[in-house]
């Protein structure tokens, strides 16, 4: 009996040992996952620290450059105003007034760029579509720069407008002001970085792709290979620091890229150091012929988003705001879910409801968007979350990224921008109408 009892005890010990082993394996698995999560967080913190330090340096460079870019034309304005007071020669007075006007326009352009930058960061840069005579616009830009080059003492640079169509009117349905802004930015850069040779610009019509491809080509200094990946970044320039030869704030190409993307196009370039750079950008269109005068009208293509099979969860406590978003997304074929507060949002996701993307309102009752994102991100690290916020201050936008949002959009929400941001996160090929 004792032997049998011992056998039972040994068997029980074996079972207990097996249970302990299973629990130990489970604990080791949890510890391993926790260790991996700690490593991921440490890596994220490290990268965030590097980015923060880089951003701080870039911001300091930007502020220094901004001070220089403001004071330089102001110095010209104030200096020549003083000279103008004591000058009696009509020729000299006219030249001084011209210099004052030119420097004043430089300041206006700088202010416009700063305003556009703030609108882009707040997700509020808008476009106004209307018929635009392409050839007239191109010729205006051509005339403008053939005057500017003399003021910049670059009269030896040959500026050429290619493929101007004299026999017909090419009308593009787009934002003419924004298109002009893009061309002026690109040609200004070309003129700044070109000491000899020529600058050519124009456009070609790609019937196969149904787009118009614009180009700006120069024989300037070119862009070094190690700088080509950053030139569209905010505050980045080919030369940085106080010893740089060329001026600028480092925001022109950043704004240019965003404007082109808002208009439905894309931008790229080819460059070789010492030989020059060619920028290309496209704008999509639909072509139609005018019966009256035979002119060609290029209607801008409207992106067609098809998110069939995708589920978007809208976290929004205000019913009218939800209905507005639902109306915007009605033609995308996506399934829409509505959560009225942060708690409902968390519960829906954690309960296993299929969700491909969350539009997360920040200010909600019970649990706000920041807390909801943090909790969801802990369980679903790769689920796309776009914050929708009425806050537009830089630190508010940064906080959205810090808690785990992939992107943000500021209210009032632009339908075009919202759909583009969602599609970028869903990574679905876009068709155009």
CORVENGI-V81248 format. One record per pair of residues at least 4 apart in sequence whose C-alpha atoms are under 6 Angstrom apart, sorted by sequence separation. I is the first residue (numbers start at 1). GAP is how many residues later the second one is. D is the distance in Angstrom with one decimal. If there is no record, write none. Layout:
i,gap,d
I,GAP,D
I,GAP,D
//
This chain:
i,gap,d
13,4,5.9
20,4,5.9
28,4,5.9
30,4,6.0
31,4,5.9
38,4,6.0
41,4,6.0
44,4,5.9
45,4,5.9
48,4,5.9
51,4,5.9
55,4,5.9
58,4,6.0
61,4,6.0
62,4,5.8
67,4,6.0
68,4,5.9
71,4,5.8
74,4,6.0
75,4,5.7
80,4,5.8
119,4,5.9
120,4,6.0
145,4,5.9
150,4,5.6
184,4,5.8
190,4,6.0
206,4,5.7
240,4,5.9
261,4,5.0
272,4,5.7
290,4,5.1
326,4,5.8
347,4,5.8
349,4,5.5
364,4,4.7
369,4,5.9
373,4,5.8
376,4,5.9
377,4,4.8
401,4,4.9
414,4,6.0
423,4,5.7
119,5,4.8
120,5,5.3
149,5,4.9
150,5,4.8
206,5,5.4
239,5,5.5
260,5,5.3
261,5,5.7
271,5,5.8
290,5,5.3
339,5,5.4
348,5,5.7
363,5,5.4
400,5,5.4
423,5,6.0
119,6,4.9
149,6,5.4
206,6,5.9
271,6,4.2
339,6,5.3
362,6,5.7
205,7,4.6
270,7,5.8
289,7,5.0
362,7,4.0
204,8,5.9
270,8,5.4
361,8,5.6
204,9,5.3
269,9,5.5
288,9,5.2
360,9,6.0
203,10,5.4
269,10,4.3
287,10,5.6
203,11,4.1
268,11,6.0
269,11,5.8
287,11,4.4
202,12,5.8
268,12,5.5
286,12,5.2
287,12,5.9
202,13,5.7
237,13,5.3
267,13,5.7
285,13,5.2
286,13,4.4
201,14,5.4
236,14,5.1
267,14,4.2
285,14,4.8
286,14,5.9
201,15,4.4
235,15,4.2
266,15,5.5
285,15,4.0
286,15,6.0
80,16,5.9
200,16,5.8
235,16,5.5
266,16,5.6
284,16,5.7
285,16,4.8
200,17,5.1
234,17,5.4
265,17,4.9
284,17,5.4
199,18,5.6
265,18,4.6
199,19,4.4
386,19,5.8
198,20,5.9
234,20,5.5
385,20,5.1
386,20,5.8
388,20,5.7
390,20,5.6
198,21,5.9
232,21,5.3
233,21,5.7
385,21,5.5
386,21,4.8
387,21,4.3
388,21,5.0
389,21,5.0
390,21,4.8
197,22,5.7
232,22,4.8
386,22,5.0
388,22,5.8
389,22,5.8
77,23,4.9
311,23,5.8
313,23,5.9
314,23,6.0
317,23,4.3
341,23,5.4
310,24,5.3
311,24,4.6
312,24,5.0
313,24,4.6
314,24,5.0
315,24,4.7
316,24,5.2
317,24,5.6
341,24,5.7
343,24,5.7
307,25,5.6
308,25,5.0
311,25,5.9
313,25,5.9
315,25,6.0
342,25,4.5
194,26,3.8
306,26,4.9
307,26,5.5
308,26,5.3
342,26,5.4
360,26,5.9
361,26,5.9
193,27,5.3
305,27,5.3
306,27,6.0
307,27,5.0
357,27,5.0
358,27,4.8
359,27,5.0
360,27,4.7
361,27,4.9
362,27,5.6
190,28,5.8
193,28,6.0
357,28,5.8
359,28,5.9
360,28,5.7
361,28,6.0
374,29,5.5
73,30,4.8
342,30,5.4
134,36,5.7
133,37,5.8
134,37,5.8
133,38,4.6
132,39,5.3
157,39,5.9
159,39,5.8
161,39,5.9
132,40,5.2
157,40,5.7
158,40,4.5
159,40,4.8
160,40,4.8
161,40,5.3
162,40,5.1
131,41,5.7
132,41,6.0
157,41,5.3
159,41,5.9
161,41,5.7
131,42,4.4
130,43,5.2
130,44,5.5
132,44,5.8
311,44,5.1
312,44,5.9
314,44,6.0
315,44,5.9
129,45,4.6
311,45,5.2
312,45,5.0
313,45,4.7
314,45,4.9
315,45,5.0
316,45,5.4
129,46,4.6
310,46,5.9
312,46,5.7
315,46,5.6
128,47,5.2
317,47,6.0
223,48,5.8
222,49,5.5
224,49,5.9
222,50,5.1
223,50,5.7
222,51,4.2
221,52,5.7
222,52,5.6
221,53,4.7
222,54,4.4
221,55,5.6
222,55,5.3
219,56,5.5
220,56,4.4
219,57,4.1
218,58,5.3
218,59,5.6
217,60,5.9
217,61,4.2
216,62,5.6
216,63,5.2
215,64,5.5
215,65,4.5
214,66,5.6
214,67,5.4
213,68,5.7
213,69,4.4
212,70,5.5
212,71,5.4
211,72,5.5
211,73,4.1
182,74,5.4
210,74,6.0
211,74,5.4
210,75,5.8
305,125,5.9
169,126,4.9
170,126,5.1
171,126,4.5
172,126,4.5
173,126,4.9
168,127,5.4
170,127,5.9
171,127,5.7
172,127,5.8
173,127,5.2
304,127,5.1
303,128,5.9
304,128,5.1
303,129,4.3
302,130,5.5
301,131,5.7
302,131,5.3
301,132,5.5
62,173,5.9
65,184,5.7
122,270,5.2
123,286,5.4
123,287,5.5
122,288,5.8
//
